[in-house]
Amino acid sequence: MSAAIQGITLYGYWRSSCSWRVRIALAHKGIEHAYRPVNLVRDGGEQLRDDYRARNPMAQVPLLELEQGGAVRRVSQSVAIIELLEELFPSPALLPADPYLRARARQLAEMINSGTQPMQNTATLKYVQNELGGDQRAFARRFIGSGLAAFQVAAGEHAGRFCVGDEVTVADVFLVPQLYNARRYEVDLTPLSTLTRIEAACMALPAFQAAHADRQADAVPDGA
């Protein structure tokens, strides 16, 4: 991508942890962008409308649009978006310089992205309740708890102030929104003191404060 970027737009939802990750990355890197809220609840979900599906066939958030060289380029999925931002705006970095530590940061991010968050995704929980007759909150609590417990063990080898050493990485970007969800589903965080300590260090930073779900323009008091 050699042409200059004229504009960046993030389509997201305030309480979507996947959107939240991208908000943190944008804020951490100081990237100016527009924000287009997509309400995942109103009228059955605005992400299902034809105009949004035309932009993202998966009908999910987040979605990033870049205006570049007279064309609009679109990327969905939080991992892909953050990797793109890392390549386009390499400083401050969200991946360590050391190849092994880069892999470890990615590993931790994927433990949440692939191994934990999908088990409490809204569509998953609706299926558990409506099709299987299960308790969606208990289901989410079970898998968030086990996922974060594994994350803490994996992070322990290289944790410093943050998940991988003393600089913010993608691991922290993925951890903070997941801890918010853990509290939503009443996961006992008492055994996860390393993670809550790291969360506190992250939340002392302006980028994490600005990206917090409750501070978004489309946030609603009752959590809908």
LUMLUMKOL-929920 format. One record per residue (C-alpha): residue number from 0; z negated, x, y negated. Coordinates in steps of 0.2 Angstrom, whole numbers, plus 5000, padded with zeros to 4 digits. Last residue first. Layout:
// residues N
<atom num="NUM" Z="Z" X="X" Y="Y"/>
...
This chain:
// residues 224
<atom num="223" Z="4872" X="4858" Y="5016"/>
<atom num="222" Z="4857" X="4869" Y="5012"/>
<atom num="221" Z="4847" X="4856" Y="5003"/>
<atom num="220" Z="4847" X="4866" Y="4986"/>
<atom num="219" Z="4866" X="4869" Y="4987"/>
<atom num="218" Z="4875" X="4886" Y="4985"/>
<atom num="217" Z="4893" X="4885" Y="4978"/>
<atom num="216" Z="4889" X="4897" Y="4963"/>
<atom num="215" Z="4881" X="4910" Y="4975"/>
<atom num="214" Z="4863" X="4916" Y="4973"/>
<atom num="213" Z="4856" X="4908" Y="4988"/>
<atom num="212" Z="4868" X="4917" Y="4999"/>
<atom num="211" Z="4864" X="4934" Y="4993"/>
<atom num="210" Z="4878" X="4944" Y="4987"/>
<atom num="209" Z="4871" X="4948" Y="4970"/>
<atom num="208" Z="4854" X="4954" Y="4978"/>
<atom num="207" Z="4863" X="4965" Y="4990"/>
<atom num="206" Z="4874" X="4973" Y="4977"/>
<atom num="205" Z="4858" X="4976" Y="4965"/>
<atom num="204" Z="4849" X="4986" Y="4978"/>
<atom num="203" Z="4831" X="4981" Y="4982"/>
<atom num="202" Z="4837" X="4969" Y="4995"/>
<atom num="201" Z="4844" X="4984" Y="5006"/>
<atom num="200" Z="4827" X="4992" Y="5007"/>
<atom num="199" Z="4818" X="4976" Y="5011"/>
<atom num="198" Z="4831" X="4973" Y="5025"/>
<atom num="197" Z="4828" X="4990" Y="5032"/>
<atom num="196" Z="4809" X="4986" Y="5033"/>
<atom num="195" Z="4814" X="4969" Y="5041"/>
<atom num="194" Z="4824" X="4978" Y="5054"/>
<atom num="193" Z="4811" X="4991" Y="5059"/>
<atom num="192" Z="4798" X="4977" Y="5060"/>
<atom num="191" Z="4808" X="4967" Y="5073"/>
<atom num="190" Z="4793" X="4962" Y="5084"/>
<atom num="189" Z="4787" X="4950" Y="5070"/>
<atom num="188" Z="4804" X="4943" Y="5067"/>
<atom num="187" Z="4800" X="4927" Y="5077"/>
<atom num="186" Z="4817" X="4917" Y="5076"/>
<atom num="185" Z="4815" X="4901" Y="5066"/>
<atom num="184" Z="4833" X="4896" Y="5066"/>
<atom num="183" Z="4835" X="4898" Y="5047"/>
<atom num="182" Z="4824" X="4914" Y="5048"/>
<atom num="181" Z="4837" X="4922" Y="5060"/>
<atom num="180" Z="4851" X="4916" Y="5049"/>
<atom num="179" Z="4844" X="4926" Y="5035"/>
<atom num="178" Z="4842" X="4941" Y="5047"/>
<atom num="177" Z="4860" X="4939" Y="5051"/>
<atom num="176" Z="4865" X="4940" Y="5033"/>
<atom num="175" Z="4855" X="4957" Y="5031"/>
<atom num="174" Z="4862" X="4965" Y="5047"/>
<atom num="173" Z="4880" X="4965" Y="5044"/>
<atom num="172" Z="4880" X="4974" Y="5028"/>
<atom num="171" Z="4867" X="4986" Y="5035"/>
<atom num="170" Z="4878" X="4991" Y="5049"/>
<atom num="169" Z="4892" X="4993" Y="5037"/>
<atom num="168" Z="4883" X="5007" Y="5029"/>
<atom num="167" Z="4870" X="5010" Y="5016"/>
<atom num="166" Z="4864" X="5028" Y="5015"/>
<atom num="165" Z="4848" X="5035" Y="5021"/>
<atom num="164" Z="4852" X="5037" Y="5039"/>
<atom num="163" Z="4861" X="5024" Y="5050"/>
<atom num="162" Z="4852" X="5007" Y="5049"/>
<atom num="161" Z="4844" X="5011" Y="5031"/>
<atom num="160" Z="4830" X="5021" Y="5025"/>
<atom num="159" Z="4832" X="5031" Y="5041"/>
<atom num="158" Z="4838" X="5024" Y="5057"/>
<atom num="157" Z="4848" X="5036" Y="5068"/>
<atom num="156" Z="4840" X="5033" Y="5086"/>
<atom num="155" Z="4831" X="5017" Y="5081"/>
<atom num="154" Z="4847" X="5007" Y="5077"/>
<atom num="153" Z="4851" X="5004" Y="5096"/>
<atom num="152" Z="4834" X="4998" Y="5099"/>
<atom num="151" Z="4834" X="4987" Y="5084"/>
<atom num="150" Z="4851" X="4980" Y="5088"/>
<atom num="149" Z="4845" X="4975" Y="5105"/>
<atom num="148" Z="4831" X="4965" Y="5098"/>
<atom num="147" Z="4843" X="4958" Y="5085"/>
<atom num="146" Z="4854" X="4951" Y="5099"/>
<atom num="145" Z="4840" X="4944" Y="5109"/>
<atom num="144" Z="4833" X="4935" Y="5095"/>
<atom num="143" Z="4849" X="4928" Y="5089"/>
<atom num="142" Z="4853" X="4923" Y="5106"/>
<atom num="141" Z="4838" X="4913" Y="5110"/>
<atom num="140" Z="4836" X="4906" Y="5092"/>
<atom num="139" Z="4854" X="4899" Y="5092"/>
<atom num="138" Z="4851" X="4890" Y="5109"/>
<atom num="137" Z="4834" X="4883" Y="5103"/>
<atom num="136" Z="4842" X="4877" Y="5087"/>
<atom num="135" Z="4857" X="4869" Y="5096"/>
<atom num="134" Z="4847" X="4860" Y="5109"/>
<atom num="133" Z="4859" X="4855" Y="5123"/>
<atom num="132" Z="4868" X="4839" Y="5127"/>
<atom num="131" Z="4883" X="4849" Y="5133"/>
<atom num="130" Z="4897" X="4841" Y="5123"/>
<atom num="129" Z="4888" X="4836" Y="5107"/>
<atom num="128" Z="4874" X="4849" Y="5106"/>
<atom num="127" Z="4882" X="4865" Y="5113"/>
<atom num="126" Z="4899" X="4860" Y="5105"/>
<atom num="125" Z="4891" X="4858" Y="5088"/>
<atom num="124" Z="4882" X="4875" Y="5090"/>
<atom num="123" Z="4898" X="4884" Y="5094"/>
<atom num="122" Z="4907" X="4876" Y="5080"/>
<atom num="121" Z="4893" X="4881" Y="5068"/>
<atom num="120" Z="4892" X="4899" Y="5074"/>
<atom num="119" Z="4876" X="4903" Y="5082"/>
<atom num="118" Z="4882" X="4912" Y="5097"/>
<atom num="117" Z="4896" X="4919" Y="5087"/>
<atom num="116" Z="4883" X="4929" Y="5076"/>
<atom num="115" Z="4876" X="4939" Y="5091"/>
<atom num="114" Z="4888" X="4949" Y="5101"/>
<atom num="113" Z="4904" X="4951" Y="5092"/>
<atom num="112" Z="4899" X="4952" Y="5074"/>
<atom num="111" Z="4881" X="4957" Y="5077"/>
<atom num="110" Z="4883" X="4970" Y="5090"/>
<atom num="109" Z="4899" X="4974" Y="5081"/>
<atom num="108" Z="4890" X="4980" Y="5065"/>
<atom num="107" Z="4879" X="4991" Y="5076"/>
<atom num="106" Z="4894" X="4999" Y="5085"/>
<atom num="105" Z="4903" X="5002" Y="5068"/>
<atom num="104" Z="4888" X="5011" Y="5062"/>
<atom num="103" Z="4887" X="5021" Y="5078"/>
<atom num="102" Z="4906" X="5025" Y="5077"/>
<atom num="101" Z="4904" X="5032" Y="5059"/>
<atom num="100" Z="4889" X="5042" Y="5065"/>
<atom num="99" Z="4899" X="5050" Y="5078"/>
<atom num="98" Z="4913" X="5054" Y="5066"/>
<atom num="97" Z="4902" X="5061" Y="5053"/>
<atom num="96" Z="4907" X="5055" Y="5035"/>
<atom num="95" Z="4897" X="5040" Y="5036"/>
<atom num="94" Z="4905" X="5023" Y="5034"/>
<atom num="93" Z="4902" X="5011" Y="5019"/>
<atom num="92" Z="4908" X="5023" Y="5007"/>
<atom num="91" Z="4905" X="5022" Y="4988"/>
<atom num="90" Z="4919" X="5026" Y="4986"/>
<atom num="89" Z="4934" X="5023" Y="4998"/>
<atom num="88" Z="4941" X="5008" Y="4988"/>
<atom num="87" Z="4958" X="5005" Y="4997"/>
<atom num="86" Z="4953" X="5011" Y="5014"/>
<atom num="85" Z="4935" X="5004" Y="5013"/>
<atom num="84" Z="4942" X="4988" Y="5007"/>
<atom num="83" Z="4954" X="4987" Y="5021"/>
<atom num="82" Z="4939" X="4990" Y="5034"/>
<atom num="81" Z="4929" X="4977" Y="5025"/>
<atom num="80" Z="4943" X="4964" Y="5027"/>
<atom num="79" Z="4946" X="4968" Y="5045"/>
<atom num="78" Z="4928" X="4967" Y="5050"/>
<atom num="77" Z="4926" X="4951" Y="5040"/>
<atom num="76" Z="4940" X="4941" Y="5048"/>
<atom num="75" Z="4955" X="4936" Y="5037"/>
<atom num="74" Z="4968" X="4947" Y="5027"/>
<atom num="73" Z="4981" X="4940" Y="5015"/>
<atom num="72" Z="4994" X="4948" Y="5005"/>
<atom num="71" Z="5002" X="4940" Y="4990"/>
<atom num="70" Z="5017" X="4948" Y="4983"/>
<atom num="69" Z="5023" X="4954" Y="4966"/>
<atom num="68" Z="5018" X="4972" Y="4969"/>
<atom num="67" Z="5001" X="4967" Y="4974"/>
<atom num="66" Z="4991" X="4951" Y="4973"/>
<atom num="65" Z="4977" X="4953" Y="4986"/>
<atom num="64" Z="4970" X="4938" Y="4995"/>
<atom num="63" Z="4954" X="4939" Y="5006"/>
<atom num="62" Z="4949" X="4926" Y="5018"/>
<atom num="61" Z="4931" X="4923" Y="5024"/>
<atom num="60" Z="4931" X="4910" Y="5031"/>
<atom num="59" Z="4939" X="4900" Y="5045"/>
<atom num="58" Z="4954" X="4889" Y="5048"/>
<atom num="57" Z="4961" X="4900" Y="5061"/>
<atom num="56" Z="4978" X="4897" Y="5053"/>
<atom num="55" Z="4973" X="4906" Y="5037"/>
<atom num="54" Z="4983" X="4903" Y="5021"/>
<atom num="53" Z="4993" X="4888" Y="5028"/>
<atom num="52" Z="4977" X="4882" Y="5036"/>
<atom num="51" Z="4969" X="4881" Y="5018"/>
<atom num="50" Z="4983" X="4870" Y="5012"/>
<atom num="49" Z="4982" X="4859" Y="5027"/>
<atom num="48" Z="4964" X="4855" Y="5026"/>
<atom num="47" Z="4953" X="4861" Y="5040"/>
<atom num="46" Z="4944" X="4874" Y="5029"/>
<atom num="45" Z="4938" X="4860" Y="5018"/>
<atom num="44" Z="4926" X="4854" Y="5032"/>
<atom num="43" Z="4923" X="4837" Y="5038"/>
<atom num="42" Z="4923" X="4829" Y="5021"/>
<atom num="41" Z="4911" X="4842" Y="5014"/>
<atom num="40" Z="4903" X="4854" Y="5028"/>
<atom num="39" Z="4913" X="4870" Y="5027"/>
<atom num="38" Z="4915" X="4870" Y="5008"/>
<atom num="37" Z="4928" X="4883" Y="5004"/>
<atom num="36" Z="4923" X="4892" Y="4988"/>
<atom num="35" Z="4936" X="4902" Y="4979"/>
<atom num="34" Z="4929" X="4918" Y="4971"/>
<atom num="33" Z="4939" X="4930" Y="4960"/>
<atom num="32" Z="4938" X="4949" Y="4961"/>
<atom num="31" Z="4931" X="4964" Y="4953"/>
<atom num="30" Z="4927" X="4978" Y="4965"/>
<atom num="29" Z="4910" X="4987" Y="4962"/>
<atom num="28" Z="4910" X="4995" Y="4979"/>
<atom num="27" Z="4893" X="4988" Y="4984"/>
<atom num="26" Z="4898" X="4971" Y="4976"/>
<atom num="25" Z="4914" X="4970" Y="4986"/>
<atom num="24" Z="4905" X="4976" Y="5002"/>
<atom num="23" Z="4891" X="4964" Y="5000"/>
<atom num="22" Z="4902" X="4949" Y="4996"/>
<atom num="21" Z="4912" X="4954" Y="5012"/>
<atom num="20" Z="4896" X="4953" Y="5023"/>
<atom num="19" Z="4892" X="4936" Y="5015"/>
<atom num="18" Z="4908" X="4928" Y="5020"/>
<atom num="17" Z="4904" X="4932" Y="5038"/>
<atom num="16" Z="4886" X="4926" Y="5035"/>
<atom num="15" Z="4893" X="4909" Y="5029"/>
<atom num="14" Z="4880" X="4902" Y="5018"/>
<atom num="13" Z="4889" X="4903" Y="5002"/>
<atom num="12" Z="4906" X="4899" Y="5009"/>
<atom num="11" Z="4921" X="4910" Y="5007"/>
<atom num="10" Z="4939" X="4913" Y="4999"/>
<atom num="9" Z="4939" X="4930" Y="4991"/>
<atom num="8" Z="4952" X="4933" Y="4978"/>
<atom num="7" Z="4959" X="4950" Y="4973"/>
<atom num="6" Z="4970" X="4954" Y="4958"/>
<atom num="5" Z="4984" X="4965" Y="4952"/>
<atom num="4" Z="4983" X="4978" Y="4965"/>
<atom num="3" Z="4994" X="4993" Y="4961"/>
<atom num="2" Z="5008" X="4997" Y="4972"/>
<atom num="1" Z="5006" X="5011" Y="4986"/>
<atom num="0" Z="5000" X="5000" Y="5000"/>
